[in-house]
Amino acid sequence: MKNLLCLFLAITIFSCSSDDDNSNTDACPAQDALLEQFEAAAVAFADSPSSTTCPAYISSLELFIQCGEGFSASELNQFQQIVDTVDCSIY
């Protein structure tokens, strides 16, 4: 249940993040591809939590953290908290 809450939080954050200013386009040209990868990994993990889907979800979120010029420090901290909270060893 805790993992699903974290997943919901991550999806909510991404849904509420604004790309209207295009300030992250030059700094992180792969942003759209990373978002698509994260969404696919999050859905796969939510549908079938496993030793395969969990690390894929965490890896995709870590890539987003590394390429986070378009996100506030608060959003990046929330993403990192999700990474720190999800325990893939239980799958």
URNOR-V951638 format. One record per residue. N is the residue number from 1. RES is the residue in one letter. PSI is psi as a letter, one per 30 degrees, with the letter a starting at -180 (999 if undefined). D_CENTER is the distance of its C-alpha to the mean C-alpha in whole Angstrom. Layout:
N	RES	PSI	D_CENTER
N	RES	PSI	D_CENTER
This chain:
1	M	e	18
2	K	e	16
3	N	e	13
4	L	e	13
5	L	e	13
6	C	e	10
7	L	e	8
8	F	e	10
9	L	e	9
10	A	e	6
11	I	e	7
12	T	e	10
13	I	e	9
14	F	e	8
15	S	e	11
16	C	f	13
17	S	k	12
18	S	k	15
19	D	g	16
20	D	f	19
21	D	f	20
22	N	g	19
23	S	f	20
24	N	g	17
25	T	e	18
26	D	e	20
27	A	f	18
28	C	i	15
29	P	f	17
30	A	g	14
31	Q	e	12
32	D	e	12
33	A	e	12
34	L	e	9
35	L	e	8
36	E	e	10
37	Q	e	9
38	F	e	5
39	E	e	8
40	A	e	10
41	A	e	9
42	A	e	8
43	V	e	11
44	A	e	13
45	F	e	12
46	A	e	13
47	D	e	16
48	S	i	17
49	P	k	15
50	S	l	17
51	S	f	17
52	T	e	16
53	T	e	13
54	C	e	12
55	P	e	12
56	A	e	10
57	Y	e	7
58	I	e	7
59	S	e	8
60	S	e	6
61	L	e	3
62	E	e	7
63	L	e	8
64	F	e	6
65	I	e	8
66	Q	f	11
67	C	h	11
68	G	h	10
69	E	f	14
70	G	g	13
71	F	l	12
72	S	l	14
73	A	e	14
74	S	e	14
75	E	e	10
76	L	e	10
77	N	e	11
78	Q	e	10
79	F	e	6
80	Q	e	9
81	Q	e	11
82	I	e	8
83	V	e	8
84	D	f	12
85	T	e	13
86	V	k	12
87	D	j	15
88	C	f	15
89	S	f	19
90	I	f	20
91	Y	999	19
